[in-house]
Amino acid sequence: MLSALRSTSLAIGLALLAMPAHAFDTTARAAYVIDQKTGTVLLSKEADQPLPPASMSKLMTLYVAFEALRDGRLTLDETLPVSEHAMSYGGSTMFLNTQDRVRVEDLLRGIIVLSGNDACVVIAEALSPDGTEAGFARFMTQRAQQMGMNNSNFANSNGWPAAGHMMSVHDLAVLADRLISDFPEYYPLFAEEVFEFDGRAPSNARNRNPLLKLDIGADGLKTGHTQEAGYGLVGSAKQGDRRVVFVLSGLDSVGKRAEEAEAVVNWSFRNFVERTVAKSEEPVAQAKLWMGAERTVGLVPKADLTLLFPVLGDKEIQAEVVYDGPINAPVSKGQPLAELVIKPEGLPEIRRPLVADRDVPLGGFVVRMMTVGGIVLKDVINTPLEQM
């Protein structure tokens, strides 16, 4: 009976103690930090605001190139020609010329380590649907949308300042996470500190990521800088079995970028610990059913739900289970039915799905008649005498 559906919110107390988190105080225009293992967002500042990404958008060119390698549309040893258009870019380059044919592997290293604008265009023109960088940029935009990056739009392959070339720091974090998870065979390239290509650019042979030389587990991914965008960094670091992915954008100097990037990594690892919030075999709450053989069904996470919380603790975290109910029977074990909403102080809201803990079939004739009869009786009781 669809008219009976309503939004239901059940307040619950989680068996977990935690202090309010002290948010990282960043001067970056926008910032986003996520723990990759648990999916806990540790910091979110202007996270979905489209901003000029500068060279950090080269990560999208790399993702598309890695997909092409995986699909066999490119090979690492394949050599690609260099166009006049590729040579036309200034800024950070590999100093390529139209007499070159460059190995794909060298181009990838040229993009990652040297931030080569020209190398991006060579890859772009090779993979573009119409052979142009503009066509590749349109393809990147479409691919980003397919990946859930809805605040990204590309005008070129390398982040050179252009009208409409935008990414949010949230989108950049999604992209970084996908690069790490989808292409572990290529991810070690991001930790390379030096790439000397043919002796052409001795002044541009070192990776600009300031964290790689520090002993904090940093192993990627990409810096960026233009006058419009300021200084930014898409970074990742792993300590033990935890990995954090972070994005900082709009800092005012290369020194500030290095300082804040190191600080956010240390803050992320030192101030949070993993806690199991809910177990897959223990219902968090009971959801009411409509016309079911049972009146309720248990709500559980698909797997044990582990999140990050501040190290110190002295009070219970409150949470809500939200669903549209009563839920129409039948329901199947594992069927998504609700969301667990957790609002730890000082951290962004956390939402995780909950599923049915068992099968509940449709009730028999007696159950259905009793349910309908109860509604009719309720209507009669609530109807004023003058309307009868």
Long-range contacts (C-beta under 8 A, 24 or more apart in sequence): 1-290, 1-291, 1-375, 4-290, 4-326, 4-375, 5-324, 5-325, 5-326, 6-324, 6-325, 7-322, 7-323, 7-324, 8-287, 8-288, 8-322, 8-323, 8-324, 8-325, 9-320, 9-321, 9-322, 10-285, 10-320, 10-321, 10-322, 11-318, 11-319, 11-320, 12-284, 12-285, 12-318, 12-319, 12-320, 12-321, 13-316, 13-317, 13-318, 13-319, 14-277, 14-278, 14-316, 14-317, 14-318, 14-319, 14-342, 15-316, 16-275, 16-277, 16-309, 16-313, 16-316, 16-317, 17-313, 17-314, 17-315, 17-316, 17-317, 18-275, 18-309, 18-310, 18-312, 18-313, 18-315, 18-317, 18-344, 19-310, 19-312, 19-313, 19-314, 19-315, 19-345, 20-310, 20-344, 20-345, 20-346, 21-271, 21-272, 21-309, 21-310, 21-344, 21-345, 21-346, 21-347, 22-271, 22-310, 22-346, 23-346, 23-347, 24-263, 24-264, 24-267, 26-248, 26-260, 26-264, 27-251, 27-252, 27-256, 27-260, 28-232, 28-248, 28-249, 28-250, 28-251, 28-260, 29-230, 29-249, 29-250, 29-251, 30-168, 30-169, 30-247, 30-248, 30-249, 30-250, 31-169, 31-246, 31-247, 31-248, 31-249, 31-264, 32-169, 32-170, 32-172, 32-173, 32-246, 32-247, 33-244, 33-245, 33-246, 33-247, 33-264, 33-268, 34-173, 34-177, 34-244, 34-245, 34-246, 35-242, 35-243, 35-244, 35-268, 35-272, 35-308, 36-177, 36-180, 36-181, 36-236, 36-242, 36-243, 36-244, 36-245, 37-241, 37-242, 37-243, 37-274, 37-306, 38-274, 38-306, 38-307, 38-308, 39-307, 40-272, 40-307, 40-308, 40-347, 40-350, 41-347, 41-348, 41-350, 42-244, 42-268, 42-272, 42-308, 42-347, 43-246, 43-264, 44-170, 44-348, 45-169, 46-169, 47-168, 47-169, 47-170, 48-151, 48-168, 48-170, 49-151, 49-168, 49-169, 50-151, 50-152, 50-153, 50-166, 50-167, 50-168, 51-166, 51-167, 51-168, 51-169, 51-229, 51-249, 51-250, 52-159, 52-161, 52-165, 52-166, 52-226, 52-228, 52-229, 53-159, 53-165, 53-166, 53-167, 53-172, 53-224, 53-229, 53-232, 53-249, 54-159, 54-161, 54-224, 54-225, 54-226, 54-228, 54-229, 54-232, 55-92, 55-115, 55-158, 55-159, 55-222, 55-223, 55-224, 55-225, 56-159, 56-167, 56-172, 56-222, 56-223, 56-224, 56-232, 56-233, 56-234, 56-247, 56-249, 57-152, 57-154, 57-158, 57-159, 57-165, 57-167, 57-224, 58-111, 58-115, 58-120, 58-157, 58-158, 58-159, 58-222, 58-224, 59-172, 59-175, 59-176, 59-179, 59-221, 59-222, 59-234, 60-140, 60-143, 60-144, 60-152, 60-154, 60-167, 60-175, 61-111, 61-120, 61-123, 61-124, 61-136, 61-140, 61-157, 61-158, 62-108, 62-111, 62-112, 62-179, 63-143, 63-175, 63-178, 63-179, 63-182, 63-183, 64-127, 64-136, 64-139, 64-140, 64-143, 65-104, 65-108, 65-123, 65-127, 66-179, 66-182, 66-183, 66-186, 68-127, 69-104, 69-186, 70-183, 73-127, 74-104, 74-126, 74-127, 75-104, 76-103, 76-104, 76-105, 76-108, 77-103, 77-104, 77-105, 78-103, 78-104, 79-103, 79-104, 80-104, 80-107, 80-122, 80-123, 80-126, 81-122, 82-118, 82-122, 83-121, 83-122, 83-125, 85-121, 85-125, 85-133, 86-118, 86-119, 86-121, 86-122, 86-125, 87-118, 89-117, 89-118, 89-121, 89-158, 89-160, 90-117, 91-115, 91-117, 91-160, 92-116, 92-117, 92-204, 93-117, 93-118, 93-119, 93-201, 93-204, 94-118, 94-119, 94-197, 94-200, 94-201, 95-200, 95-201, 96-122, 106-197, 108-186, 108-189, 109-189, 109-192, 109-195, 109-197, 110-195, 110-197, 112-189, 112-190, 112-192, 112-195, 112-207, 112-222, 113-189, 113-192, 113-193, 113-194, 113-195, 113-205, 113-206, 113-207, 114-195, 114-197, 114-201, 114-204, 114-205, 115-208, 115-222, 115-223, 117-158, 117-160, 120-156, 120-157, 120-158, 121-156, 121-157, 121-158, 123-157, 124-156, 124-157, 133-157, 144-171, 144-175, 147-174, 147-175, 147-178, 148-174, 149-174, 149-175, 159-224, 159-226, 160-226, 161-226, 161-227, 161-228, 161-229, 169-247, 169-248, 169-249, 170-247, 172-234, 172-247, 172-249, 173-234, 173-245, 173-246, 173-247, 175-234, 176-220, 176-221, 176-234, 176-236, 176-245, 176-247, 177-245, 179-220, 179-221, 180-220, 180-236, 180-243, 180-245, 187-219, 187-220, 188-219, 190-219, 190-220, 190-221, 190-222, 191-219, 191-220, 209-233, 209-235, 210-254, 210-257, 210-258, 210-261, 210-262, 211-235, 211-237, 211-258, 211-261, 211-262, 211-265, 214-262, 216-262, 216-265, 216-266, 217-265, 217-269, 218-265, 223-257, 224-249, 225-254, 231-256, 231-257, 232-257, 233-257, 233-261, 235-261, 235-265, 237-265, 237-268, 237-269, 239-269, 242-269, 242-274, 244-268, 244-269, 270-311, 271-310, 271-311, 272-308, 272-309, 272-310, 272-311, 273-308, 273-309, 273-310, 273-311, 274-306, 274-307, 274-308, 275-306, 275-307, 275-308, 275-309, 276-304, 276-305, 276-306, 277-305, 277-306, 277-307, 277-319, 277-340, 277-342, 278-304, 278-305, 278-340, 279-304, 279-305, 280-304, 281-357, 283-357, 284-321, 284-340, 284-354, 285-321, 285-338, 285-354, 287-321, 287-323, 287-325, 287-326, 287-327, 287-337, 287-338, 287-356, 288-325, 288-326, 288-327, 289-326, 289-327, 289-328, 289-329, 289-331, 289-360, 290-325, 290-326, 290-327, 290-328, 290-329, 290-371, 291-328, 291-329, 291-362, 291-363, 291-367, 291-368, 291-371, 292-329, 292-330, 292-331, 292-360, 292-361, 292-362, 292-363, 292-367, 293-329, 293-360, 293-361, 293-362, 293-363, 293-364, 293-367, 294-360, 297-327, 297-331, 297-337, 297-356, 297-357, 297-358, 297-360, 298-356, 298-357, 298-358, 299-323, 299-337, 299-338, 299-354, 299-355, 299-356, 299-357, 300-354, 300-355, 300-356, 300-357, 301-340, 301-352, 301-353, 301-354, 301-355, 302-334, 302-353, 302-355, 305-340, 305-352, 307-342, 307-350, 309-344, 309-347, 310-344, 310-346, 317-342, 317-344, 318-343, 319-343, 321-354, 323-354, 329-360, 329-361, 329-362, 329-363, 330-359, 330-360, 330-361, 330-362, 331-356, 331-359, 331-360, 332-356, 332-359, 333-357, 333-358, 333-359
